[in-house]
Each structure stands twice: as C-alpha cells, then as structure tokens.
Amino acid sequence: MDVGLRVKQLRKMRKMTTKELSALCGVSQSTISKLENGNRIPDIPIIEKICDALNITLLDFFMTEKISEPLSEGLIELVYIAKNLDENQLKKLCAFLKSIVEKKKTEEKNTFDSKSSQKEKVKSIV
C-alpha cells in the first residue's frame, strides 16, 4: 500500500490542505508533504496522529488492503459519507444504488440482445 497516497486521498476527501492536516495532527506541514510525495517513510506514531486528526481508526486507514483492487477516490468518499447515515438512511441509499445498477444491467442486456438479433438477421440474409 502507498501510505502517502492514502494520506493524500483521505486529506483531499475532507477538502483539507496539508497545512490544515499538519495543524490537526501536530506534525509539520513538510512532514505531511514528504509523506504524500513518497519522500519520507511513515512510522506508526505519525500514521496514528493522522488517523486521529481525520477521525478514523488505523483499520479504516488500511482498509483498502483487504480489497483485491484499490478503491477509487469516489468509492472511498461514498463509504465515508455512508458511515454518517443512520440505519434507515443507509437502507434507502442501498436500495437506490441497487436500482441504478439493475437499470444499467437491463440496458446493457437489451443492447447486447439487440446486437445479437442484428447479427442473426445479417447471417440469414447472407
């Protein structure tokens, strides 16, 4: 995992500058900048300070390690927004997202079926 990239993703997701993050976690702005740019190897105490400043756990910080492919910034943002919803709101959001996915699948299937049908017509003509 690229820890510097993860710090940058989380910071940008919260629309914070390196100066703001450094003030919140009590380390210099240059330390944050060096971490994000890969010019400093992070240690656990600094990562813990960053997590405290971002109000997340170390598990939250490293959660992308459990996923086979890294999450995009948009998906990470969605997860953090969803964490602030109550159970009822979360159920509604899930139902809404499922309906969007199902609609997309239906549209893709219809497009595929239409193309297959057109190919069969061409074969029958030839």
N, C-alpha and C positions, 0 to 999 in steps of 0.2 A: 504494500500500500504506500502511496505517495502521501506522507503525512502533511507535507507543506501544501500540496494541492487540496487536501481535505480541509485544512485550516482556512485556506482561501475560499473554498466553496461555502463553508459554514459562515464565514465572516460576510461574504458578499450576499448570501441569502438573507442575512439580517440587515443588509444595507449599511454596514459599518465600514469605517476606514481603518487602516492599520493603526492609526493614532488612537482612535476610539477603543479598539480592542486592546491595545497595549496599556491604556489607562485603566481599563476594567480588570485586566489580569495582573497588573503590577510588574510588567516587564517592558523593556524599552521598545520603541517603535522599530528600531533597526533589527532587534531580535525577531520580531514578528515578520518583518520584511525578508530577512535572511532565511527564516523557516519556509516561508511561502515560495521563495525562489530557489530552494534547494541548496542554499549556501551555508546552512547550519543543520547539524544533525540534532533532532529534537530529543529531549530526555523526558522521562515520565513526569517529573515535577512541573515542567513547563506545560506539557500537554494537560495535566490536571488543572493548572491555573487557567488555561484557555477554556477548558470544558466548564469550569466554574463560572467564568466570565460569560460564556454562551448559554449557561444554564442547562447543560446537558451532562450525561454521565460518560464515563470512558467507553462503556458499551455502545452508547449512541454514536460516539465519535468513530469507533472502529466497526460499526455495524455493516458497512459495505464489504467487509472481509468475508462475511458469511454468504454473500451473494456471488454467484458464478461470474457475473459481469458487473462492472461498476455502474452505479446509478447515475443518471444524468442529473444536472442541477435542478431541472424541473421536477423530477421524481422526488429528489431529496426535499425540495421545498414543499411538495404535496404532503409528504409524510409529516413534516414538522407543523404544517397548518392543521392537518388532521388530528395531531396529538392534542390540539387545543379544543377539539369539539367534544360535546357530551355524547353519550351513547346513542341517543335518538338522532342527533345530527349526523353522527358517523354512519348510522344505518341508512339514512336518507342519501348521504353522499355516495355510499357504496351502490345503492340501488340506481342512482343517477348514472354513475360511471359504468355500471353493468349494462344499462340500457344503451349507452353510447357505443360500447364495444359490440353488443349484439347487432345494433343497426349497421355498424361498419362491416361485420361478418356477413350479414344478409346482403348488403350492397356488393361486397366482393364476390359472393357466391352467384348473385344474379349476373354480374359482369362476366364471370367465368362461364356460366351456363349459356349466356348469350354468344360468347365467342365460340364455344364448342358447337353450338347449334349452327352458327355461320359456317364453320369448317365442314360440318356434315353436309350442308347444302351445297357447298363448293365441290365436295367429293362426289355427290350424287350427279352433279352436272357434268363433271369430267368423266 
